[in-house]
Amino acid sequence: MTAERAQRLPQDFGNRETASGRAKSSADSRSRVSTRDDEIASGLPANLDELPRLNGFRLRGLEMTRLETFIDAAFAFAVTVMVIAPERGPDNSVALLDAFRNVPAFIASVAVLGIFWRGHWLWSRRYGLEDGVSIFISWALLATILIYIYPLKAIFGSMFYYVTGGHFGHALGVRVEGEARAIFAIYAIGFIAIGAEIFLLYLRAWKLRGPLQLNPREQFLTRAEISGWCIPMAVGIIALTMALTIPARHFPWAGWIYFSMAILVPLHRIWFGRRQPK
């Protein structure tokens, strides 16, 4: 018995060391989380009810941060890149009329960018977060926007060329079916990525609802935004699948599917609007 007990002693000691290490690691993790939460809470005003409100949501991020400035600059640059005559200003009537063929595609592209810009703007105003995770996601959004503008402009140009019989926009200029599939797939991936990045920003705010001191109505609106940004991701995934799989004769549906959001988004708002707390 004595020998058996002696053999077990090192094993028991090792188990206690492992348990002690895990406990220390867990304590360190809780300490970091507590420090982060304290830093976020310390940036809030003493009386949150004195803050301005938008749709009943207390705006914690009224002051424009450097991060938001960079994001706005990226959106502004994206719009600049999509001007109707990007190479040079039209210097004769033929060039002017040709430039105006791009006006519908330009307006549609700006409208799409405006939807995503408002999503980030609203997140910034509501939560005022500038922690490490939020900064990383926002920088990823910035990079995606600057890449996304090129397929965005090409897709809308080809769409208006198709629906107007060549009077507006420009042909996509693809030579084989595979090139068209690749362009639509790249557009879908960019659409999914931007939607996912804004979704992650709202999910981050939800995880920090305690330090942010979100009241029941604000928590409800945050959940509504999280579920709402699932819509462009889902539509983008369907469009990506269609772009890669459907027969060539049905290929335009890989683009038309995006217009389903004109129905899905209002339905989502109505559904949540009927359930929001008074």
C-alpha positions as CSV (number, residue, x, y, z in Angstrom):
1,M,0.0,0.0,0.0
2,T,2.8,2.3,0.9
3,A,4.6,1.7,-2.5
4,E,1.3,2.2,-4.4
5,R,0.6,5.5,-2.6
6,A,4.1,6.6,-3.3
7,Q,3.6,6.0,-7.0
8,R,0.4,8.0,-7.0
9,L,1.9,11.1,-5.3
10,P,3.7,12.5,-8.4
11,Q,0.5,11.9,-10.5
12,D,-1.7,13.7,-7.9
13,F,0.8,16.5,-7.7
14,G,0.8,16.9,-11.5
15,N,-3.0,16.9,-11.6
16,R,-3.1,19.6,-9.0
17,E,-0.5,21.7,-11.0
18,T,-2.6,21.3,-14.2
19,A,-5.8,22.3,-12.3
20,S,-3.9,25.3,-10.8
21,G,-2.7,26.4,-14.2
22,R,-6.2,26.2,-15.7
23,A,-7.6,28.2,-12.8
24,K,-4.9,30.8,-13.2
25,S,-5.5,31.1,-16.9
26,S,-9.3,31.4,-16.3
27,A,-8.7,34.1,-13.7
28,D,-6.4,36.0,-16.1
29,S,-9.0,35.8,-18.8
30,R,-11.7,37.1,-16.5
31,S,-9.4,39.9,-15.4
32,R,-8.8,41.0,-19.0
33,V,-12.6,40.9,-19.7
34,S,-13.2,42.9,-16.5
35,T,-10.6,45.5,-17.5
36,R,-12.1,45.8,-21.0
37,D,-15.6,46.2,-19.6
38,D,-14.4,48.8,-17.1
39,E,-12.7,50.8,-19.9
40,I,-15.9,50.8,-22.0
41,A,-18.1,51.7,-19.1
42,S,-15.8,54.5,-18.0
43,G,-16.2,56.1,-21.4
44,L,-19.9,56.5,-20.9
45,P,-21.5,59.6,-19.4
46,A,-22.7,59.4,-15.8
47,N,-26.4,59.8,-16.9
48,L,-27.1,57.9,-20.1
49,D,-30.7,59.2,-20.1
50,E,-29.4,62.7,-20.9
51,L,-28.0,61.5,-24.2
52,P,-29.8,62.4,-27.5
53,R,-32.0,59.6,-28.8
54,L,-32.7,58.2,-32.3
55,N,-35.8,56.0,-32.4
56,G,-35.5,55.6,-28.7
57,F,-31.9,54.5,-28.8
58,R,-29.5,56.6,-26.6
59,L,-26.6,57.7,-28.8
60,R,-23.3,56.9,-27.1
61,G,-21.1,57.8,-30.1
62,L,-22.0,61.4,-31.0
63,E,-18.4,62.5,-31.3
64,M,-16.8,61.4,-34.6
65,T,-13.7,59.2,-33.9
66,R,-10.6,58.7,-36.1
67,L,-11.9,55.3,-37.0
68,E,-15.2,56.6,-38.3
69,T,-13.3,59.3,-40.2
70,F,-11.3,56.7,-42.1
71,I,-14.4,54.7,-42.9
72,D,-16.2,57.8,-44.2
73,A,-13.1,58.6,-46.3
74,A,-13.2,55.1,-47.8
75,F,-16.8,55.4,-48.8
76,A,-16.2,58.9,-50.2
77,F,-13.2,57.6,-52.2
78,A,-15.4,54.7,-53.5
79,V,-18.0,57.2,-54.8
80,T,-15.2,59.3,-56.4
81,V,-13.9,56.2,-58.3
82,M,-17.3,55.6,-59.7
83,V,-17.9,59.0,-61.3
84,I,-19.6,58.9,-64.6
85,A,-16.5,59.8,-66.6
86,P,-13.6,58.4,-64.6
87,E,-10.8,58.8,-67.2
88,R,-11.2,62.5,-68.0
89,G,-13.9,65.1,-68.3
90,P,-15.9,64.9,-71.6
91,D,-14.6,67.5,-74.0
92,N,-17.2,67.2,-76.8
93,S,-20.8,66.3,-77.2
94,V,-20.3,62.7,-78.2
95,A,-18.1,62.1,-75.1
96,L,-20.6,63.9,-72.9
97,L,-23.5,61.8,-74.1
98,D,-21.5,58.7,-73.7
99,A,-20.6,59.7,-70.1
100,F,-24.3,60.2,-69.3
101,R,-24.9,56.6,-70.3
102,N,-23.3,55.7,-66.9
103,V,-25.6,57.9,-64.8
104,P,-28.1,55.1,-63.9
105,A,-25.3,52.7,-62.9
106,F,-23.6,55.4,-60.9
107,I,-26.8,56.3,-59.0
108,A,-27.5,52.6,-58.3
109,S,-24.0,52.0,-57.1
110,V,-24.0,55.0,-54.8
111,A,-27.4,53.7,-53.4
112,V,-25.9,50.3,-52.5
113,L,-22.8,51.9,-50.9
114,G,-25.2,54.3,-49.0
115,I,-27.0,51.3,-47.4
116,F,-23.7,49.9,-46.1
117,W,-22.4,53.3,-45.0
118,R,-25.6,53.9,-43.0
119,G,-25.2,50.6,-41.3
120,H,-21.8,51.5,-40.0
121,W,-22.8,55.1,-39.3
122,L,-25.8,53.9,-37.2
123,W,-23.6,51.4,-35.3
124,S,-21.0,54.2,-34.5
125,R,-23.7,56.6,-33.3
126,R,-25.5,54.0,-31.1
127,Y,-22.6,52.4,-29.4
128,G,-19.5,54.6,-29.8
129,L,-17.2,51.5,-29.6
130,E,-13.5,51.8,-30.4
131,D,-12.1,48.6,-28.9
132,G,-9.6,46.4,-30.6
133,V,-12.1,43.9,-32.1
134,S,-14.3,46.7,-33.4
135,I,-11.3,48.5,-35.0
136,F,-10.2,45.3,-36.7
137,I,-13.6,44.6,-38.1
138,S,-14.0,48.2,-39.3
139,W,-10.6,48.1,-41.1
140,A,-11.7,44.9,-42.8
141,L,-14.8,46.7,-43.9
142,L,-12.7,49.5,-45.3
143,A,-10.6,47.2,-47.3
144,T,-13.6,45.3,-48.6
145,I,-15.3,48.5,-49.7
146,L,-12.3,49.6,-51.7
147,I,-12.2,46.2,-53.5
148,Y,-15.9,45.9,-53.9
149,I,-16.5,49.1,-55.9
150,Y,-15.0,47.6,-59.1
151,P,-17.3,44.6,-59.6
152,L,-20.2,46.8,-58.2
153,K,-19.7,49.3,-61.0
154,A,-19.3,46.6,-63.7
155,I,-22.5,44.7,-62.6
156,F,-24.7,47.7,-62.5
157,G,-23.3,49.0,-65.8
158,S,-24.1,45.6,-67.5
159,M,-27.5,45.5,-65.9
160,F,-28.6,48.8,-67.3
161,Y,-27.1,47.9,-70.6
162,Y,-29.2,44.7,-70.6
163,V,-32.5,46.2,-69.5
164,T,-32.3,49.3,-71.8
165,G,-31.1,47.5,-74.9
166,G,-27.8,49.2,-74.9
167,H,-29.0,52.8,-74.3
168,F,-27.5,53.1,-70.8
169,G,-24.5,51.4,-69.2
170,H,-21.9,49.3,-70.9
171,A,-21.6,45.7,-71.8
172,L,-19.8,43.5,-69.4
173,G,-17.3,42.6,-72.1
174,V,-16.9,39.0,-71.2
175,R,-15.8,36.5,-73.9
176,V,-16.7,33.2,-72.3
177,E,-19.3,32.1,-69.9
178,G,-16.7,31.4,-67.2
179,E,-15.7,35.1,-67.1
180,A,-19.3,36.2,-66.4
181,R,-19.7,33.6,-63.7
182,A,-16.4,34.8,-62.1
183,I,-17.5,38.5,-62.1
184,F,-20.9,37.7,-60.6
185,A,-19.2,35.4,-58.0
186,I,-16.7,38.1,-57.0
187,Y,-19.6,40.6,-56.6
188,A,-21.5,38.1,-54.4
189,I,-18.5,37.4,-52.2
190,G,-18.0,41.2,-51.7
191,F,-21.6,41.6,-50.9
192,I,-21.5,38.8,-48.4
193,A,-18.3,40.1,-46.8
194,I,-19.6,43.6,-46.3
195,G,-22.8,42.4,-44.8
196,A,-20.9,40.0,-42.6
197,E,-18.6,42.7,-41.3
198,I,-21.5,45.0,-40.3
199,F,-23.2,42.0,-38.8
200,L,-20.1,41.3,-36.7
201,L,-20.0,44.9,-35.5
202,Y,-23.5,44.7,-34.2
203,L,-22.8,41.2,-32.7
204,R,-19.8,42.8,-30.9
205,A,-22.1,45.5,-29.5
206,W,-24.5,42.8,-28.3
207,K,-21.7,40.9,-26.5
208,L,-20.8,44.2,-24.8
209,R,-24.4,45.1,-23.8
210,G,-23.5,44.9,-20.1
211,P,-20.7,47.5,-20.2
212,L,-22.7,49.6,-22.6
213,Q,-25.6,49.5,-20.2
214,L,-28.2,48.8,-23.0
215,N,-31.7,49.0,-21.7
216,P,-34.4,46.4,-22.9
217,R,-35.4,48.5,-25.9
218,E,-31.8,49.0,-27.0
219,Q,-31.2,45.3,-26.6
220,F,-34.2,44.6,-28.8
221,L,-33.1,47.0,-31.5
222,T,-29.6,45.5,-31.4
223,R,-31.0,42.0,-31.9
224,A,-33.1,43.4,-34.8
225,E,-30.0,44.8,-36.5
226,I,-28.2,41.5,-36.0
227,S,-31.0,39.5,-37.7
228,G,-31.5,42.2,-40.3
229,W,-27.9,42.0,-41.5
230,C,-28.3,38.3,-42.0
231,I,-30.6,39.1,-45.0
232,P,-27.9,40.5,-47.3
233,M,-25.6,37.7,-46.3
234,A,-28.2,35.1,-47.1
235,V,-29.1,36.8,-50.4
236,G,-25.4,37.0,-51.3
237,I,-24.9,33.3,-50.6
238,I,-27.9,32.4,-52.8
239,A,-26.6,34.7,-55.6
240,L,-23.1,33.1,-55.3
241,T,-24.6,29.6,-55.6
242,M,-26.6,30.6,-58.6
243,A,-23.7,32.3,-60.3
244,L,-21.7,29.1,-60.0
245,T,-24.3,26.5,-60.8
246,I,-27.3,27.6,-62.8
247,P,-27.4,27.1,-66.6
248,A,-26.3,30.0,-68.8
249,R,-29.9,30.7,-70.1
250,H,-31.0,31.5,-66.5
251,F,-27.8,33.4,-65.6
252,P,-29.4,36.8,-65.2
253,W,-31.3,35.5,-62.1
254,A,-27.9,35.6,-60.3
255,G,-28.2,39.4,-60.5
256,W,-32.0,39.8,-60.1
257,I,-32.0,37.9,-56.9
258,Y,-30.5,40.9,-55.1
259,F,-33.7,42.9,-55.7
260,S,-35.5,40.4,-53.4
261,M,-34.1,42.5,-50.5
262,A,-36.6,45.3,-51.5
263,I,-39.2,42.9,-50.1
264,L,-37.3,41.0,-47.4
265,V,-35.9,44.1,-45.6
266,P,-39.3,45.9,-45.2
267,L,-40.9,42.6,-44.1
268,H,-38.2,42.2,-41.5
269,R,-38.8,45.7,-40.2
270,I,-42.6,45.2,-40.0
271,W,-42.1,41.9,-38.1
272,F,-39.7,43.4,-35.6
273,G,-41.7,46.6,-35.4
274,R,-44.8,44.7,-34.1
275,R,-42.7,43.1,-31.4
276,Q,-40.6,45.9,-30.1
277,P,-41.2,47.0,-26.4
278,K,-43.1,50.1,-25.9
